[in-house]
Amino acid sequence: MMKTILTAVCLLLTSMTASYSFGIVKQFTPNNVKSIRVNINDGASDGCWTNLMEVKRYAEDKLELAGYRIWKKSNYDAADRDSYYLSITVTSQRKNYCYGSVAFQIYRTHWIDDVYGHFEVGSGGSVFIGQDNANQIVLRYLGLFFNELPK
């Protein structure tokens, strides 16, 4: 119980002092990217995020309009070494209202000396509290994140 209260207070204070933070490296341009795949990570419960497919389509459309090639193959193992991923993650729960976090990450998987890792070129996120659900917040922050794409 105390952990839940502490988490809620921290989210409230954070949401009042910092709205969001996003960044994408300037070299992340369509000419430097073979393809990109959009992944949705649903960590929301109790109906706090219900428009997952709308968010995925919105992200793919925005990337295509910016000139990026979308990788839509269903076989994850077939990913090209030069392909990137856009990960959209929402973690949320309901206590009379929804609160939680939204996070975005653009990365490419990489092996160096038998060590597997992520090469990150963009990231950002925010927290929210007091919402019926995260649907519009995710779309709004995703739009702001895409505003950071190099022109």
Rosetta blueprint (number, residue, H / E / L):
1 M L
2 M H
3 K H
4 T H
5 I H
6 L H
7 T H
8 A H
9 V H
10 C H
11 L H
12 L H
13 L H
14 T H
15 S H
16 M H
17 T H
18 A L
19 S L
20 Y L
21 S E
22 F E
23 G E
24 I E
25 V L
26 K L
27 Q L
28 F L
29 T L
30 P H
31 N H
32 N H
33 V L
34 K L
35 S E
36 I E
37 R E
38 V E
39 N E
40 I E
41 N E
42 D E
43 G E
44 A E
45 S L
46 D L
47 G L
48 C L
49 W L
50 T L
51 N L
52 L H
53 M H
54 E H
55 V H
56 K H
57 R H
58 Y H
59 A H
60 E H
61 D H
62 K H
63 L H
64 E H
65 L H
66 A L
67 G L
68 Y L
69 R L
70 I E
71 W L
72 K L
73 K L
74 S L
75 N L
76 Y H
77 D H
78 A H
79 A L
80 D L
81 R L
82 D L
83 S E
84 Y E
85 Y E
86 L E
87 S E
88 I E
89 T E
90 V E
91 T E
92 S E
93 Q E
94 R E
95 K L
96 N L
97 Y L
98 C E
99 Y E
100 G E
101 S E
102 V E
103 A E
104 F E
105 Q E
106 I E
107 Y E
108 R E
109 T E
110 H E
111 W E
112 I E
113 D L
114 D L
115 V E
116 Y E
117 G E
118 H E
119 F E
120 E E
121 V E
122 G E
123 S E
124 G E
125 G E
126 S E
127 V E
128 F E
129 I E
130 G E
131 Q E
132 D L
133 N L
134 A L
135 N H
136 Q H
137 I H
138 V H
139 L H
140 R H
141 Y H
142 L H
143 G H
144 L H
145 F H
146 F H
147 N L
148 E L
149 L L
150 P L
151 K L
